[in-house]
Amino acid sequence: MSESVVASLRDHYRELLGQHGDAPMATQISRAGQLFRFRKLLEIANLDGAAVLDLGCGLGEMYPFLHDRFPRARYEGIDIVPEMIAEAGRKYPSAAFRAMDVLVTPLEQRYDYVLMSGVFNNAMDSPTDYLERLVGTAWEAAKRGVGFNFLPIHVNFTQPTMAYHDPARVLDFCLRQMSAKVRVEHHYERCDVAVFVYR
């Protein structure tokens, strides 16, 4: 993924943060949409006591959701937008947050699970290439598994600002590049796809 695309994404979310402040719409999603996606991703495993990385954490709202369900989970959030990381750290000082681009700066630490919610929804050139690169990076940092979601090409309507991915291609990538232990839930709600890959 080129630096210009990352810069464009960073500018886009900075603008949304300026418009909406500390609210889910700053991360391009409603509160209801945010929570139902979190709920699904947390089905990946019993996360109590697990080290969990929220990659593309935005304003850190997965942290209280995770902590309520799995009080002993150890959370870290990473995002490319420093201003969002600063706000997340202000709200949740007991959690760890970092601003970084993991496609440029490799992750040195490993986690039990890496979760990515709403990270692959922005229209760009070759969006599934980006998905594959970031999921592959997440897999290298995951000791037990990764979970992520995306919008599929099999929908009744599309929006030009959103990215849509072929679930068959994503499944093939996961099987070839990561593991035979893959679970895909297609159109489980709101046309979303959730993918869980395990070691």
LOGUVEX-834730 format. One record per residue: residue in three letters; x, y, z of N, C-alpha, C in turn. Coordinates in steps of 0.02 Angstrom, whole numbers, padded with zeros to 5 digits, always signed. Layout:
! residues N
ALAXYZXYZXYZ ...
***
This chain:
! residues 199
MET+00042-00060+00000+00000+00000+00000+00044+00062+00000 SER+00032+00109-00045+00075+00167-00052+00065+00216+00005 GLU+00117+00255+00019+00113+00306+00071+00058+00356+00056 SER+00045+00370-00008-00007+00418-00025-00076+00393-00005 VAL-00087+00327-00011-00152+00299+00008-00160+00302+00084 VAL-00108+00286+00121-00110+00291+00193-00122+00364+00214 ALA-00089+00410+00182-00098+00481+00197-00170+00502+00183 SER-00198+00477+00129-00267+00493+00112-00316+00466+00164 LEU-00305+00405+00187-00347+00376+00239-00340+00416+00304 ARG-00279+00434+00321-00267+00472+00382-00303+00540+00379 ASP-00298+00574+00322-00331+00639+00314-00407+00631+00318 HIS-00433+00578+00287-00505+00565+00287-00531+00558+00359 TYR-00497+00519+00400-00521+00508+00468-00507+00568+00514 ARG-00456+00605+00498-00445+00668+00535-00503+00716+00523 GLU-00525+00718+00460-00582+00762+00443-00645+00739+00479 LEU-00657+00674+00479-00716+00648+00514-00713+00662+00589 LEU-00654+00655+00618-00645+00670+00689-00659+00744+00703 GLY-00637+00787+00658-00651+00858+00666-00725+00873+00661 GLN-00761+00838+00619-00832+00849+00609-00874+00821+00667 HIS-00856+00761+00689-00900+00724+00736-00872+00720+00807 GLY-00808+00735+00816-00780+00729+00882-00777+00656+00905 ASP-00780+00646+00970-00775+00580+00999-00843+00544+00992 ALA-00855+00518+00933-00919+00485+00918-00906+00431+00866 PRO-00947+00378+00864-00936+00325+00814-00932+00350+00742 MET-00970+00402+00725-00968+00426+00656-00900+00453+00636 ALA-00858+00468+00685-00789+00488+00669-00750+00430+00639 THR-00774+00369+00651-00743+00310+00621-00787+00281+00566 GLN-00834+00322+00542-00873+00305+00482-00922+00248+00495 ILE-00952+00248+00556-00999+00194+00572-01047+00219+00627 SER-01106+00191+00628-01153+00207+00682-01136+00168+00744 ARG-01162+00189+00801-01149+00152+00863-01177+00081+00859 ALA-01238+00075+00831-01268+00008+00825-01226-00037+00780 GLY-01202-00010+00724-01160-00048+00678-01094-00067+00710 GLN-01067-00022+00748-01004-00035+00783-01011-00093+00832 LEU-01064-00091+00873-01073-00141+00925-01088-00210+00896 PHE-01128-00213+00843-01143-00280+00817-01082-00311+00785 ARG-01038-00270+00756-00976-00297+00728-00928-00319+00783 PHE-00923-00280+00837-00883-00302+00894-00908-00368+00921 ARG-00974-00373+00930-01005-00433+00958-00986-00494+00918 LYS-00988-00488+00852-00972-00545+00809-00897-00562+00815 LEU-00854-00513+00812-00782-00527+00814-00761-00560+00879 LEU-00794-00541+00934-00777-00570+00998-00800-00643+01005 GLU-00834-00668+00955-00850-00739+00953-00791-00782+00932 ILE-00735-00752+00917-00677-00789+00893-00654-00842+00943 ALA-00659-00827+01008-00636-00874+01059-00654-00846+01128 ASN-00640-00885+01179-00643-00860+01247-00581-00816+01257 LEU-00591-00752+01261-00534-00705+01262-00512-00686+01333 ASP-00542-00715+01384-00523-00698+01452-00451-00721+01464 GLY-00409-00674+01481-00338-00688+01492-00295-00684+01430 ALA-00327-00674+01371-00290-00671+01308-00263-00601+01295 ALA-00208-00598+01258-00181-00535+01234-00213-00521+01167 VAL-00249-00465+01162-00288-00448+01103-00264-00382+01073 LEU-00249-00383+01009-00233-00322+00973-00292-00301+00931 ASP-00315-00239+00941-00368-00208+00901-00332-00166+00848 LEU-00324-00194+00788-00285-00161+00735-00332-00118+00694 GLY-00319-00052+00693-00366-00004+00663-00418+00014+00714 CYS-00394+00030+00775-00439+00037+00833-00480+00100+00834 GLY-00462+00150+00793-00500+00212+00793-00497+00245+00862 LEU-00556+00256+00891-00562+00290+00956-00561+00241+01015 GLY-00545+00179+01001-00535+00131+01055-00597+00101+01085 GLU-00654+00105+01050-00717+00083+01080-00723+00008+01089 MET-00679-00031+01056-00681-00103+01070-00657-00118+01141 TYR-00616-00075+01168-00587-00089+01234-00639-00100+01288 PRO-00686-00053+01301-00735-00066+01354-00781-00124+01337 PHE-00797-00133+01273-00840-00189+01252-00805-00255+01268 LEU-00741-00260+01252-00703-00321+01266-00697-00331+01341 HIS-00680-00278+01377-00668-00284+01449-00731-00304+01487 ASP-00789-00281+01465-00852-00300+01498-00865-00375+01492 ARG-00846-00404+01436-00859-00475+01423-00803-00520+01446 PHE-00742-00495+01442-00683-00535+01460-00638-00491+01504 PRO-00654-00486+01568-00618-00438+01612-00543-00448+01616 ARG-00519-00509+01604-00448-00522+01610-00410-00518+01544 ALA-00446-00499+01491-00412-00491+01426-00364-00431+01429 ARG-00308-00438+01395-00258-00385+01392-00263-00353+01323 TYR-00281-00290+01321-00298-00255+01259-00243-00206+01238 GLU-00231-00203+01173-00192-00148+01144-00225-00126+01080 GLY-00227-00061+01068-00255-00033+01007-00203+00003+00966 ILE-00204-00008+00901-00158+00026+00855-00198+00057+00799 ASP-00179+00118+00779-00213+00152+00724-00163+00198+00689 ILE-00179+00216+00627-00135+00259+00588-00148+00333+00601 VAL-00201+00350+00639-00219+00420+00651-00199+00440+00722 PRO-00145+00479+00730-00121+00496+00797-00174+00532+00840 GLU-00214+00574+00809-00265+00611+00847-00317+00564+00878 MET-00334+00511+00842-00381+00463+00870-00349+00424+00926 ILE-00286+00406+00918-00251+00371+00972-00246+00414+01034 ALA-00234+00478+01025-00230+00524+01083-00297+00527+01119 GLU-00352+00530+01082-00418+00533+01112-00435+00467+01147 ALA-00417+00411+01115-00429+00346+01145-00391+00339+01211 GLY-00328+00361+01212-00288+00358+01273-00315+00402+01328 ARG-00343+00459+01309-00373+00504+01359-00433+00472+01391 LYS-00475+00439+01350-00537+00408+01376-00523+00345+01416 TYR-00474+00306+01393-00462+00241+01423-00389+00235+01444 PRO-00369+00270+01498-00299+00271+01518-00272+00203+01541 SER-00316+00157+01558-00292+00091+01579-00276+00045+01521 ALA-00292+00067+01460-00277+00027+01400-00214+00054+01366 ALA-00184+00012+01323-00124+00032+01286-00143+00049+01215 PHE-00119+00107+01191-00133+00128+01123-00068+00152+01090 ARG-00063+00140+01024-00005+00164+00986-00028+00188+00918 ALA+00004+00242+00895-00007+00266+00826+00050+00240+00783 MET+00034+00199+00734+00085+00172+00689+00053+00140+00628 ASP+00092+00134+00575+00072+00099+00515+00109+00032+00515 VAL+00074-00022+00528+00107-00087+00536+00132-00114+00469 LEU+00111-00085+00413+00138-00105+00349+00206-00074+00335 VAL+00224-00024+00374+00289+00010+00368+00335-00011+00425 THR+00308-00010+00486+00345-00028+00546+00320-00094+00571 PRO+00359-00147+00564+00336-00214+00585+00320-00217+00659 LEU+00271-00257+00676+00254-00269+00746+00307-00315+00776 GLU+00334-00293+00832+00384-00334+00866+00351-00381+00917 GLN+00295-00359+00944+00260-00400+00994+00211-00447+00959 ARG+00197-00504+00991+00147-00551+00966+00088-00552+01015 TYR+00030-00567+00989-00032-00567+01028-00066-00634+01018 ASP-00110-00652+01064-00148-00713+01053-00195-00705+00993 TYR-00230-00649+00992-00278-00636+00937-00270-00565+00912 VAL-00277-00556+00847-00278-00490+00816-00347-00482+00784 LEU-00382-00428+00801-00449-00414+00776-00449-00350+00736 MET-00487-00348+00681-00491-00289+00638-00565-00278+00620 SER-00593-00223+00643-00664-00209+00630-00672-00145+00590 GLY-00704-00151+00532-00718-00093+00490-00658-00064+00456 VAL-00603-00102+00453-00540-00077+00426-00539-00078+00350 PHE-00579-00120+00319-00574-00132+00247-00633-00104+00207 ASN-00663-00050+00233-00724-00024+00202-00713+00037+00158 ASN-00653+00064+00155-00642+00126+00117-00623+00111+00045 ALA-00658+00144-00001-00643+00136-00072-00572+00160-00086 MET-00536+00122-00127-00468+00138-00147-00451+00094-00206 ASP-00395+00107-00238-00372+00063-00290-00352-00005-00259 SER-00376-00059-00288-00359-00127-00266-00370-00137-00191 PRO-00431-00127-00167-00443-00133-00094-00430-00202-00066 THR-00440-00255-00106-00429-00322-00079-00354-00337-00074 ASP-00313-00305-00115-00241-00311-00106-00221-00284-00037 TYR-00251-00227-00019-00238-00198+00046-00261-00245+00102 LEU-00321-00272+00094-00347-00320+00144-00298-00377+00153 GLU-00274-00405+00098-00229-00463+00103-00163-00444+00137 ARG-00137-00385+00122-00074-00364+00153-00082-00355+00228 LEU-00137-00322+00248-00145-00307+00319-00163-00371+00357 VAL-00205-00413+00329-00223-00475+00363-00161-00520+00369 GLY-00119-00521+00317-00058-00560+00320-00011-00535+00374 THR-00006-00469+00381+00035-00439+00434+00006-00457+00503 ALA-00060-00454+00509-00092-00472+00572-00079-00545+00590 TRP-00081-00589+00540-00069-00660+00551+00000-00673+00578 GLU+00049-00637+00553+00118-00645+00578+00124-00626+00652 ALA+00080-00582+00675+00083-00559+00745+00037-00599+00791 ALA-00002-00645+00763-00052-00681+00802-00028-00751+00820 LYS-00029-00767+00884-00009-00834+00906-00065-00884+00899 ARG-00128-00861+00901-00184-00908+00901-00235-00895+00845 GLY-00244-00833+00824-00292-00821+00771-00304-00748+00755 VAL-00337-00736+00699-00357-00669+00678-00431-00669+00661 GLY-00463-00612+00672-00533-00603+00653-00541-00536+00620 PHE-00581-00533+00567-00592-00469+00532-00659-00472+00497 ASN-00682-00414+00475-00745-00410+00438-00737-00366+00377 PHE-00784-00373+00330-00783-00332+00270-00851-00335+00237 LEU-00861-00292+00187-00922-00291+00147-00911-00333+00085 PRO-00958-00379+00069-00948-00423+00011-00974-00392-00054 ILE-00952-00420-00109-00978-00397-00174-01049-00420-00186 HIS-01073-00468-00147-01140-00495-00156-01190-00455-00115 VAL-01205-00395-00137-01252-00351-00103-01301-00323-00154 ASN-01356-00295-00130-01408-00268-00174-01391-00199-00201 PHE-01350-00162-00165-01329-00096-00188-01260-00081-00160 THR-01225-00036-00193-01159-00016-00170-01155+00060-00166 GLN-01105+00083-00128-01092+00155-00122-01022+00168-00148 PRO-01012+00221-00187-00947+00233-00217-00891+00247-00168 THR-00908+00266-00107-00856+00281-00057-00835+00219-00017 MET-00869+00163-00030-00856+00102+00008-00820+00050-00034 ALA-00784+00005-00001-00749-00050-00035-00787-00115-00024 TYR-00788-00156-00076-00823-00221-00073-00774-00275-00097 HIS-00776-00333-00064-00727-00385-00076-00762-00450-00095 ASP-00728-00489-00136-00754-00555-00157-00738-00605-00101 PRO-00788-00632-00066-00774-00679-00011-00736-00741-00034 ALA-00748-00762-00096-00712-00821-00121-00637-00807-00126 ARG-00620-00747-00149-00549-00729-00152-00518-00724-00083 VAL-00555-00694-00036-00529-00687+00032-00520-00756+00064 LEU-00568-00800+00055-00562-00868+00083-00502-00904+00052 ASP-00494-00898-00013-00438-00931-00046-00371-00905-00020 PHE-00367-00840-00010-00306-00810+00018-00292-00838+00088 CYS-00343-00841+00130-00333-00866+00198-00310-00939+00197 LEU-00340-00979+00155-00322-01050+00151-00252-01060+00124 ARG-00234-01022+00073-00168-01030+00042-00111-01000+00083 GLN-00124-00942+00113-00070-00905+00144-00066-00912+00220 MET-00121-00936+00251-00121-00936+00324-00136-01004+00354 SER-00197-01029+00346-00215-01089+00383-00276-01123+00350 ALA-00280-01189+00360-00340-01225+00338-00397-01217+00387 LYS-00383-01189+00445-00434-01179+00497-00465-01110+00488 VAL-00514-01105+00445-00547-01041+00428-00622-01048+00437 ARG-00652-00998+00468-00725-00995+00473-00748-00930+00441 VAL-00795-00935+00394-00823-00876+00360-00898-00874+00374 GLU-00921-00816+00397-00993-00806+00407-01015-00750+00359 HIS-01052-00771+00308-01070-00726+00253-01141-00700+00264 HIS-01149-00633+00261-01214-00602+00269-01247-00621+00335 TYR-01208-00625+00389-01237-00644+00453-01285-00590+00479 GLU-01273-00528+00459-01316-00472+00476-01290-00411+00438 ARG-01334-00368+00417-01314-00306+00383-01268-00318+00323 CYS-01273-00375+00292-01232-00393+00233-01158-00402+00248 ASP-01139-00401+00312-01068-00407+00329-01043-00478+00320 VAL-00977-00484+00314-00943-00548+00316-00893-00546+00373 ALA-00893-00597+00414-00843-00604+00468-00800-00665+00452 VAL-00735-00658+00461-00688-00712+00448-00645-00723+00510 PHE-00638-00787+00529-00596-00807+00585-00546-00858+00559 VAL-00482-00846+00571-00429-00891+00549-00389-00912+00610 TYR-00378-00977+00617-00346-01004+00677-00283-01043+00660 ARG-00236-01043+00706-00176-01084+00698-00190-01156+00722 
***
